[in-house]
Amino acid sequence: MTSEFAIAVHALVFLEHKGIVISSEELAKNVCTNPARIRKVMAKLKRADLIRTKEGTEGGYLFFREAEEVTLAMVAEALQISFVSTSWRSGSPEKKCCVASGMADVMAGIYGDLNACCKDLLKQRTIADVKRELFHFAKEKGTFLEEKDGGKKRWEKS
């Protein structure tokens, strides 16, 4: 798995929270990465119809969907990512030993099963769920959260 998933979820929650068109530069500041990386991830989300774009000097990205309807599995699918994978395979199919010749295929099956489990779990969580969790943690910690109107609200610990 790459960091693209975290970037995408972060960006979608921020866009949904703000409710306005946000530039790649502003998104990059919030995500703490560079604008080129944001644009690469956002292009994939646009192809999957999870966001809209606006061209020009006032351009950027807009989350237009219902946050309750966008699952994290949809995000993962848009990015075409595997959660569990390896670039190295043990053994060799040419070996006469059944362990050495068969281990790579068995492990590939296990990785496939793990990916399916991850995707099933992510079908149960939405962008709205992530946002609710963020606000819950912020309230518990008494941290600042930026409101849609640009103002700030501070929650005190109980």
C-alpha beads as a LAMMPS data file, in Angstrom:
LAMMPS data file: protein, C-alpha beads

158 atoms
157 bonds

1 atom types
1 bond types

-500.0 500.0 xlo xhi
-500.0 500.0 ylo yhi
-500.0 500.0 zlo zhi

Masses

1 110.0

Atoms # bond

1 1 1 0.000 0.000 0.000
2 1 1 1.184 3.501 -0.756
3 1 1 0.485 6.786 0.983
4 1 1 -1.981 7.669 -1.801
5 1 1 -4.848 6.182 0.208
6 1 1 -4.148 8.402 3.234
7 1 1 -3.747 11.444 0.972
8 1 1 -7.040 10.702 -0.789
9 1 1 -9.049 10.140 2.399
10 1 1 -7.541 13.248 4.025
11 1 1 -8.291 15.372 0.952
12 1 1 -11.864 14.099 0.612
13 1 1 -12.663 14.732 4.274
14 1 1 -11.153 18.231 4.073
15 1 1 -13.045 19.033 0.859
16 1 1 -16.302 17.747 2.326
17 1 1 -15.744 19.729 5.512
18 1 1 -15.015 22.978 3.689
19 1 1 -17.778 22.575 1.098
20 1 1 -16.035 24.843 -1.425
21 1 1 -13.556 24.569 -4.305
22 1 1 -10.035 24.146 -2.896
23 1 1 -6.812 24.485 -4.906
24 1 1 -4.130 21.794 -4.988
25 1 1 -1.826 24.214 -3.168
26 1 1 -4.249 24.680 -0.274
27 1 1 -4.996 20.953 -0.135
28 1 1 -1.257 20.223 -0.109
29 1 1 -0.783 22.547 2.877
30 1 1 -3.519 20.754 4.823
31 1 1 -2.345 17.256 3.879
32 1 1 1.316 18.226 4.439
33 1 1 2.568 17.131 1.029
34 1 1 3.346 18.846 -2.263
35 1 1 0.768 20.076 -4.799
36 1 1 2.025 17.773 -7.586
37 1 1 1.353 14.745 -5.407
38 1 1 -2.120 16.068 -4.594
39 1 1 -2.875 16.565 -8.306
40 1 1 -1.788 12.984 -9.092
41 1 1 -4.118 11.516 -6.451
42 1 1 -6.987 13.878 -7.239
43 1 1 -6.849 12.960 -10.951
44 1 1 -7.618 9.367 -9.983
45 1 1 -10.492 10.457 -7.735
46 1 1 -11.906 12.590 -10.555
47 1 1 -11.791 9.646 -12.995
48 1 1 -13.794 7.665 -10.414
49 1 1 -16.330 10.535 -10.189
50 1 1 -15.640 11.108 -6.496
51 1 1 -14.782 14.798 -6.984
52 1 1 -15.292 17.565 -9.505
53 1 1 -12.713 20.032 -10.749
54 1 1 -12.873 23.675 -11.706
55 1 1 -10.385 25.141 -14.176
56 1 1 -8.758 28.566 -14.039
57 1 1 -7.259 30.892 -11.459
58 1 1 -10.091 30.167 -9.025
59 1 1 -9.900 26.471 -9.861
60 1 1 -9.439 23.437 -7.715
61 1 1 -11.361 20.466 -6.391
62 1 1 -14.869 20.073 -5.029
63 1 1 -16.396 17.159 -3.141
64 1 1 -19.934 17.001 -4.525
65 1 1 -21.121 13.594 -3.346
66 1 1 -22.938 12.677 -0.138
67 1 1 -20.245 11.812 2.413
68 1 1 -22.404 8.950 3.760
69 1 1 -22.411 7.321 0.311
70 1 1 -18.679 7.409 -0.409
71 1 1 -17.046 4.380 1.157
72 1 1 -13.346 3.995 1.777
73 1 1 -13.526 0.946 -0.517
74 1 1 -14.595 3.293 -3.337
75 1 1 -11.529 5.415 -2.633
76 1 1 -9.250 2.366 -2.658
77 1 1 -10.809 1.178 -5.906
78 1 1 -10.320 4.599 -7.510
79 1 1 -6.629 4.442 -6.606
80 1 1 -6.324 0.793 -7.721
81 1 1 -4.302 -0.119 -4.659
82 1 1 -3.526 -3.375 -2.944
83 1 1 -3.317 -3.246 0.811
84 1 1 -1.157 -6.321 1.178
85 1 1 1.435 -7.167 -1.451
86 1 1 5.064 -8.001 -1.908
87 1 1 7.524 -7.427 -4.699
88 1 1 9.593 -10.455 -3.664
89 1 1 8.471 -14.088 -3.848
90 1 1 10.180 -16.892 -1.982
91 1 1 11.137 -20.171 -3.608
92 1 1 11.164 -20.983 -7.301
93 1 1 8.718 -22.955 -9.463
94 1 1 11.700 -24.808 -10.970
95 1 1 12.722 -26.356 -7.638
96 1 1 11.904 -30.019 -7.052
97 1 1 10.935 -29.311 -3.429
98 1 1 7.163 -28.807 -3.068
99 1 1 7.719 -26.090 -0.442
100 1 1 10.125 -24.095 -2.613
101 1 1 8.117 -24.586 -5.808
102 1 1 4.684 -23.856 -4.322
103 1 1 5.174 -21.258 -1.593
104 1 1 4.874 -18.198 -3.865
105 1 1 1.460 -19.256 -5.152
106 1 1 0.177 -20.077 -1.665
107 1 1 1.373 -16.721 -0.328
108 1 1 -0.209 -14.910 -3.304
109 1 1 -3.519 -16.520 -2.317
110 1 1 -3.104 -15.400 1.284
111 1 1 -2.317 -11.839 0.147
112 1 1 -5.392 -11.910 -2.085
113 1 1 -7.560 -13.031 0.832
114 1 1 -6.140 -10.266 3.045
115 1 1 -6.854 -7.656 0.369
116 1 1 -10.432 -8.915 0.068
117 1 1 -10.832 -8.638 3.871
118 1 1 -9.481 -5.079 3.810
119 1 1 -11.847 -4.066 1.017
120 1 1 -14.824 -5.662 2.804
121 1 1 -13.974 -3.704 5.956
122 1 1 -13.607 -0.476 3.991
123 1 1 -17.051 -0.957 2.434
124 1 1 -18.424 -0.397 5.933
125 1 1 -16.697 2.982 6.505
126 1 1 -17.503 6.226 4.757
127 1 1 -16.006 9.680 4.415
128 1 1 -18.703 10.827 6.857
129 1 1 -17.531 8.213 9.381
130 1 1 -13.953 9.482 9.156
131 1 1 -15.104 13.070 9.637
132 1 1 -17.225 12.104 12.674
133 1 1 -14.240 10.284 14.167
134 1 1 -11.998 13.321 13.620
135 1 1 -14.459 15.647 15.331
136 1 1 -14.879 13.163 18.188
137 1 1 -11.106 13.007 18.772
138 1 1 -10.786 16.777 18.495
139 1 1 -13.523 17.271 21.065
140 1 1 -11.887 14.777 23.442
141 1 1 -8.496 16.451 23.073
142 1 1 -9.883 19.978 23.258
143 1 1 -8.180 20.909 19.987
144 1 1 -9.105 23.527 17.440
145 1 1 -11.132 22.589 14.397
146 1 1 -11.638 24.956 11.508
147 1 1 -15.291 25.528 10.730
148 1 1 -16.759 25.921 7.224
149 1 1 -17.119 29.699 7.647
150 1 1 -13.386 30.020 8.383
151 1 1 -13.943 30.650 12.089
152 1 1 -12.475 28.506 14.828
153 1 1 -14.177 26.725 17.625
154 1 1 -12.460 25.277 20.666
155 1 1 -13.837 22.360 22.583
156 1 1 -12.863 21.987 26.193
157 1 1 -12.222 18.587 27.698
158 1 1 -14.991 17.429 29.984

Bonds

1 1 1 2
2 1 2 3
3 1 3 4
4 1 4 5
5 1 5 6
6 1 6 7
7 1 7 8
8 1 8 9
9 1 9 10
10 1 10 11
11 1 11 12
12 1 12 13
13 1 13 14
14 1 14 15
15 1 15 16
16 1 16 17
17 1 17 18
18 1 18 19
19 1 19 20
20 1 20 21
21 1 21 22
22 1 22 23
23 1 23 24
24 1 24 25
25 1 25 26
26 1 26 27
27 1 27 28
28 1 28 29
29 1 29 30
30 1 30 31
31 1 31 32
32 1 32 33
33 1 33 34
34 1 34 35
35 1 35 36
36 1 36 37
37 1 37 38
38 1 38 39
39 1 39 40
40 1 40 41
41 1 41 42
42 1 42 43
43 1 43 44
44 1 44 45
45 1 45 46
46 1 46 47
47 1 47 48
48 1 48 49
49 1 49 50
50 1 50 51
51 1 51 52
52 1 52 53
53 1 53 54
54 1 54 55
55 1 55 56
56 1 56 57
57 1 57 58
58 1 58 59
59 1 59 60
60 1 60 61
61 1 61 62
62 1 62 63
63 1 63 64
64 1 64 65
65 1 65 66
66 1 66 67
67 1 67 68
68 1 68 69
69 1 69 70
70 1 70 71
71 1 71 72
72 1 72 73
73 1 73 74
74 1 74 75
75 1 75 76
76 1 76 77
77 1 77 78
78 1 78 79
79 1 79 80
80 1 80 81
81 1 81 82
82 1 82 83
83 1 83 84
84 1 84 85
85 1 85 86
86 1 86 87
87 1 87 88
88 1 88 89
89 1 89 90
90 1 90 91
91 1 91 92
92 1 92 93
93 1 93 94
94 1 94 95
95 1 95 96
96 1 96 97
97 1 97 98
98 1 98 99
99 1 99 100
100 1 100 101
101 1 101 102
102 1 102 103
103 1 103 104
104 1 104 105
105 1 105 106
106 1 106 107
107 1 107 108
108 1 108 109
109 1 109 110
110 1 110 111
111 1 111 112
112 1 112 113
113 1 113 114
114 1 114 115
115 1 115 116
116 1 116 117
117 1 117 118
118 1 118 119
119 1 119 120
120 1 120 121
121 1 121 122
122 1 122 123
123 1 123 124
124 1 124 125
125 1 125 126
126 1 126 127
127 1 127 128
128 1 128 129
129 1 129 130
130 1 130 131
131 1 131 132
132 1 132 133
133 1 133 134
134 1 134 135
135 1 135 136
136 1 136 137
137 1 137 138
138 1 138 139
139 1 139 140
140 1 140 141
141 1 141 142
142 1 142 143
143 1 143 144
144 1 144 145
145 1 145 146
146 1 146 147
147 1 147 148
148 1 148 149
149 1 149 150
150 1 150 151
151 1 151 152
152 1 152 153
153 1 153 154
154 1 154 155
155 1 155 156
156 1 156 157
157 1 157 158
